[in-house]
Amino acid sequence: MRYSSFVEDWKFNGCGKTVFVMVQGVVGAFCVRIPAVYLMSQIDGASLFHIGLGTPISSVAQIILCILAYRFYKKKSESKSRGIPIKVFVSTKQN
């Protein structure tokens, strides 16, 4: 599961969206993984398996963030391309 998130990170880094990759990593670690691990550790009879579920939960959240960012950047790119008039130059001169 984490492999998919790494692949998405490379795609965004290659597009120059490095700030998003940093924010997505921090959100995944501090806002999802650590709270998930803490909540799992509070369950009665929690084992290392339950605590270890914080990593795949974080990966799923990061993949969702990547999908949302992809849709946002795609929509932003499409709206910019629609606003630019394309001029076609037709030469009437014959050499």
ZIUR-V366663 format. One record per run of one state. SS is the DSSP state (a for helix, b for strand, c for the rest). FROM is the first residue (numbers start at 0). LEN is the number of residues. If there is no record, write none. Layout:
{{SS | FROM | LEN} {SS | FROM | LEN}}
This chain:
{{c | 0 | 1} {a | 1 | 13} {c | 14 | 3} {a | 17 | 24} {c | 41 | 6} {a | 47 | 36} {c | 83 | 12}}
